[in-house]
Amino acid sequence: MKAEELKEYILKVDIIDFLKYTGNKIIFSDDGVKAYCPFHAEGKDETLIIDKINKKVACEWCEFEGNIAEYITKLFKFQNGGAVEYIHKYFESKKPKEKHTIINMNKHEIELMIEDRLYLITQFNLRRLHDFNMTIKLQSSDKFCIAEVNLTKARSREEFVRQAKDLLFISEDIIRDDLMTIMEAIEKLQRETIRKIDEERESNKKVFTMTESEENKAIELLTTKDIFNDDLLKDMERLGYVGDELGKMILYLAGTSRILNKPISVLSVANSSAGKSFAQDMILSLFPDDEVFIHTRITPKSLSHYKLYELMNKIFCIDELVGIEEEGAALVRSFMSRGKLSSAYPVIDRLTGKIETVYKEVIGPAAFFTSTTHEEAIDDETRNRFLILPVDESAEQTLRVMKSLIYQNTREGIITGREKEFIQRKYKVIQKALRKLSVVIPDDLSKYITFNNERISFKRKFNYYLSMIYSIALHRQFQKKIYTDKDKSGKEYNFIYVTKNDIISANDIITKLFGKTLGELNPVNEKCLRDIENYCKKHSEGTDLKYTDVLFTRKDIRDMHGWEHRPLRRAFEQLHEMEYIVRSFGKDRARFYYKLNIDNDSLNLGVKLNVWYPGK
């Protein structure tokens, strides 16, 4: 024990009680509190003066003076820390003694002895604190009393007390005291069990660590190369994620944006088997394991039970949007908008019986990833909080995937596949090396950044556009000068400036995502409408009909463009609801015919995308 800890022990000790513990006799007189000095005349003189304030003793005769450690060191001739052990034993002796003894314990039963009374406890729950509903059996000679008892309920306890008194002739007060002792013992076991479970969970958590040399190498790469443009696409090809360059860039930027104040959340939209989950899994494998939470589903209140900072600057992925129950979706929306989650719930104070309100917070922000095959079924409140990412479903992409699957089983492909962990670790280290910095748009650029303002829904798209610029700038932080500033409180913070190249990179991505227009249709429905337009124009050639008067069915579009039945049916329902197409005639259980609902000679699916390109 260190000297500081010994001093702390001495300050806590009751010096009068301690002297009694050593075998000394305390004398109370008008002159104060004294004791016998053991260092002269065989300890028969009342000459040891006790200073209760300073925790010291001093002898009037032999002039000994010192604290309790010095006193017992001289008294017992201690060496090598013997005084410390003695003081420790003193404090251990003052701890309250257990009223009970656990004779045997396993996951099914607990044998607990209180004096000469043996209790057998079954049907207990040690994994839940304050769960005191169990079966208790009190054994006495050849008789016993057994009942299911809820120790928190007075009526349940009294019923057991009455039965034990009638059957075993034991005093009611004794049984009541025993039940409270059992309650304390079970609570102690519950706390210990929960503590061990928490420790096991913490030890099983994946925590990504990097060596100093790995960090230095990552910083060197980030300083000399634009990893985002130079290496990302090539490395993803080597991992088997072929094509879909737009999806790779957006998902990777969204993951990087987790350390921003307003991260990018992505909803991947495509038909079944299009590769939505594969794309997410491939990109998320590039981020540190302890910064990614992947779930198949989340229950309504599960998000509220994370620790205070457990989700801060993390990536939260739900495999499918249907895995978020309705109430859970409301919590996700709130967390995404406010950057934190606040909950209040009632609990009953076990001692007073009163209901109290407990407040709990989960601090963000976090980037959310999920996917769906049925975007039109999503409510607008949820959809508007995500950046909608269409997955490439073209025949060309399908062919690329097939060739990749074949390549993976060739000799060269197997050799490349063995580099998978090396490539993933490279990006994990890069992401871990990135520092959380403020990103500032300089005044000479801020006045030029533009976006569309024709619809209120464009506000969220603009926020994602800005976050994309910030995320690109953040990934290039080691190629920029880091500045230091102070806020109004005087606290310093570091920041970097956005450059023209960052804006150009973001513009290239945003124009690929939205095309030349910002519209109200999702990518699947827009493609369907373009296919309908092509069908109508083709079948109006050589006739007197306008292409807007050509009638068509779902089967006609399916046969011509190779659509699958279900996604085409959902697209038709959405286009009909939004009045891009109208039913010409048809009835239940008969074929429906449609025609385009367009007043002019061209489709107008939105407004022209308005972003500023520096230098143009």
Helices and strands as residue ranges (DSSP letters): H 3-12, H 15-21, E 26-29, E 32-35, G 41-43, E 48-51, E 56-59, E 65-67, H 68-76, H 82-94, E 101-105, E 109-114, E 117-122, E 133-140, E 143-150, H 154-168, H 172-204, H 212-224, H 227-230, H 232-238, H 245-256, G 257-259, E 266-269, H 276-284, G 289-291, E 292-295, G 302-305, E 314-318, G 321-323, H 326-338, E 340-348, E 355-363, E 366-372, G 375-377, H 380-383, E 387-390, H 395-407, H 411-417, H 420-433, E 438-440, H 443-446, H 458-475, G 477-479, E 483-486, E 492-497, H 500-514, E 517-519, H 523-540, G 547-549, H 554-561, H 565-577, E 581-585, E 593-596, E 606-608
